[in-house]
């Protein structure tokens, strides 16, 4: 497996398929309707405009095994050193180290870009994502109870946080 930077034209359809499978069959995303190809175009544009990475795991056959990204945590200036990340793995590639490899790469990118905190908001019932975050050193920082409703039940969002050693000289403003 290799990790590369994602490109809309090359990877958009595969990433869309992974997202839509998760939307339709899991609580990894608190969405009900599949996304469109057009939404991926604007999604990639927003990532590029914000200088946020989209990293893609490519398997030995050249297929997309999963992807990860981050973006702003909240839209207030004092959060400028904090990002919220997402990791999605193709359903047939789960439990093979793809998520770990993607997360490791994402943490390195966030450190290179001098972020200080990475936040993951995970469905409390998603044992795979909970385990991944804990194995990667993220600390469970809180639970927001019953904030989502999907598949006929209330869902708890669990917040995981990883503090990075950067930036070295943070500034206000």
N, C-alpha and C positions, 0 to 999 in steps of 0.2 A: 504494500500500500504506500502511496505517496500523497503528500498534502501539497496542494497548489492553490494559487489565488483563483477564485471563481470569476468567470466572465459571462455576462448575460447571454451572448450569442451561443456560446459553447455549452453552458451549464444550466441556463434558465429553465428549460423544459424538465430536466432531471430533478432540479431542486423543487420545482413546482409540484412534480409528482410525489416527492417525499413529503412535502408540506400537506398536500391535499389528502394523502393517505392518513397522516396524523390527525388532520382535522376531522375526517370522516370516521375514524376508528379508534381514537384515543382521547385522552384528556391532556395531552401534551400542549395543545393549543386550545384556548377557551373561545373557539370560533365554531360556527355552525355550518357555514357554506364554504365550499371550495373556492380558492382564489383563481383568478384568471391569468392568462399569459400576459395581458396588459399590465396587471398589477405587479408582475415580476420585473417588467421593464422599468417601471417607476421605482420599485424597491431597489434594484441595482443602482439606479441613478442616485437615489438618496444616500446609499452607502458610499458611493464614490464622492459625492458632494461633501459628505461629512468626514471623509478620509477614514471610514470604518471598513475593516477587512471582511471579505467573504472568503473563507477557506473551505476547500473541497477535498474530500478524501476520494482518491481514485484507486480502484482495485487493480489486481494484476491483469485483468482483461480490458482495462480502460474504462470500466463503468464507474458511475458515481455511487459511492457507498454511504455518503453522508456529507453534511456541511455544518459550518458554525460561523457565527458572526457576532458582532456587538454593535451597540448604538448608544445614544444618550440615555441616561437613567431617568432624568427629569429635565425639563426645559428651563431651569433656573441657573444663572451664572455660577453660583457657588458649588454646583454639582459637576463642574467641568472636568474634574479628575476621576469621575465615576462613570462606569459604563454598565449596561445591562446586556448580558449575552444570551445566546440561544444556540443549542446544539441539536441537530436532527440526524438520525441514522436511518437508512433504508431498512424497512422491516425485516428483510432477509439477511441483513448484515449485523443485526444487534447481537451483543454479547461476544463480539470478536475483537474488541479493542479499538474499534473505530472511534467511538465517543471519546475515549481516553486520548487517542492520538490527536483528535481535533481540539480537544480542550487544552492539551499541553501546548499546541501551536498557538491557540488563541491567547493563552496566558502570556506566552513569550511576546506576542505582538502587542498586547496591552502594556507590558513592561517597556518594550521598545518605544511605545508612543507616550510614555511617562504618565500613564493613568495610575491611580492609587487604589481604587476599589473596583472589584468586579462583583456584580450582583446577578444572581440567578433566581428567577421566580419559578418554582416547580410545583406541579400539582402534588399534593401530599400523598396521593395514591400511586404515584408513578415511581415504583420501587427502583427501576433501572436508573432513572435520573437522580433520585435521592442518593443512591449508592455511588454513582459516578461523582457527584459533587463532594460527598464525604471522602471518597478515596483520593480526590484531587486536593484535599486540604481546605475545602470551603467549610465555613462554620454556619450552622443553622442559627439564623439571627432573629427569626420570628415566624409566626403563623398568622395569616389573615383568614379567619374562619368563615366558611360558607360564602365566599365572594363570587363563586362561579356556579352556574347551574347548567349541567349538560348530562345527557343520557338519563334524565329523570331523577337526578340526585344533586345535592349540594356538594361543592368542591372547595377544599381548603388550599390556599396558595401558601407554600412554604418559601421563605426567603433565605437564600444562601449567600454568603459573602466571603470573598477572599481579598485580603489586604496585600498589596504589592509594595515593594520597597521604594517605589518611585512616586512622584517626582522628587528630585533631590532638593530643589529650591522652589516649593510651591509659592504662588503669589495670589493675592486677591485681584479681583477685577477681570 
